[in-house]
Amino acid sequence: MARIRNPGRKGRPVDYIHLTHPFTQQSVFSDDAVAALHEAALGVLEREGMKVLLPEAQGLYAAAGARVDGEMVFIGRDIVEAALAAAPRSWRMRSVNPGRERDYAPGQLLFGPGAGCPNATDLARGRRPGTLRDYEETLALQQSFDVIHVLGPSVEPQDVAANLRHYAMMRAQIARADKSMFVYARGRRQIEDSLAMIRLGLGLSEADWADGVWAYTVINTNSPRQLDNPMAQGIIDFARAGQASIITPFCLAGAMAPVTVAGALILQHAEALAGITLAQLAKAGSPVSYGGFSSNVDMKSGAPAFGTPEHLKMQIGSGQLARHVGMPWRSGSGAASNAADMQAAQETTMTLWGALMAHATLVIHAAGWLEGGLSFGYEKFINDIEALQTLAEMCVKPGAAVEDFALDALAEVPPGGHFFAAAHTMARYDGAFYAPLVADLSNFGQWSEAGGLSSERRATAIWQRVLAEFQPPAHCAEAEARLAQFIADRTAAGGAAAVE
């Protein structure tokens, strides 16, 4: 079983791995309005169509009865409805450590790290282009906190050539962690290499490989209404390999999508349905997830905004649309702030709550994302972990047994007294409350004497300690050794170029 990282006291073991949504899903649209949004999206696919650049994908749509005119594909609602009927409603996210495995299903709650950042930043070393060292360090941080459930491409290692980068990134995941893995969709050869490395490194048999999902990818459409070559290829290849693709339009209202919440969601829904349909045309029953990562732009600068009221409304609306078609779905948190400051904390925390209200199955960019995804912040990651652990605590209902009523303590303590020394308190104090990871609960004098450090400064010491003490899981050295010859052979052969 997985080690349960206990952020509280010794008397308070917690499980931050197996989380389910604790609250009722919220709504911003009526059921009739959601049905109308869905119908409008189907109409967009039929009338306006999707621009699909990959001929192979065009052929799959055409074979199913879609009208193809050059690169424009017009998808009938009967084709979409058949695809939705074929798509699974859940699957098992596999891991070399069974204690890390999760069901990807409606009602489940998983968090993933900030991902796809070209830069890394921390207070000790400053902002810099991402390197393999940064990627390996941030993988160690992902591995070290149980409230991060799936691995993600936190920092892009730009010091590794693009044709070889996938070898370095897959080796690092296999050599430093035991959680469900991420694979970029950057062309068929890179996907084949990456999936082969998982099978080889983890020693998986054919039966093991077929039993659940060992890797996932995120597919971003080019809003509005375009599916490019690597993304279409990724959908097809992941479907045929039985691995999960998360179809995620990135519809920024006012820029790549209509300026209204409803209009942006119709576009998002249409694009997501087009991708889901392609996955099922490639292989019926393949694991594919609805995804929504829509927000708005600042109409003065054109910059993406996160944590805004519109972002939260789109999250909740996305959850309603996913529920309408009966699928698990992915949402996204994140921050536009350029520093791990109050703005960053507010933007991320608001979108985390939006994801909870919307019943997102997976929340990506839940920790570490800064500058709208341009930087992964080490201090930001640690402070976000505090927020995630607090939300994880909300997944556990408070006790309501007779002993939790504390009637003996209420009888013991006289009016005007205190409960510090009550027998009920003394028996439970060691594990009664969540102990913060970063937050300082001392008074002003104590805080000042300790150096008067902000939460960002305290977070620096935490990530430095985590990295200094980090030890990869026991299986990692053997798994990494199994990959050595594969990587050497592929590297000598020139690697695999990413598809543009």
Secondary structure, 3 states (H helix, E strand, C coil): CCCCCCCCCCCCCCCCCCCECCCCCCCCCCHHHHHHHHHHHHHHHHHCCEEECCHHHHHHHHHCCCEEECCEEECCHHHHHHHHHHCCCCEEECCCCHHHCEEECCCECEECCCCCECEEEECCCEEEECCHHHHHHHHHHHHHCCCCCECCCCECCCCCCCCCHHHHHHHHHHHHCCCEEECCCCCHHHHHHHHHHHHHHHCCCHHHHHCCECEEEEECCCCCCEECHHHHHHHHHHHHHCCEEEECCCCEECCCECCCHHHHHHHHHHHHHHHHHHHHHHCCCCCEEEECCCEEECCCCCCEECCCHHHHHHHHHHHHHHHHHCCCEEEECCCCCCCCCHHHHHHHHHHHHHHHHHCCCEEECCCCEEHHHCEEEHHHHHHHHHHHHHHHHHCCCCCCCHHHHCHHHHHHCCCCCCCCCCHHHHHHHHHCCCCCCCCCCCCHHHHHHCCCCCHHHHHHHHHHHHHHHCCCCCCHHHHHHHHHHHHHHHHHCCCCCCCC
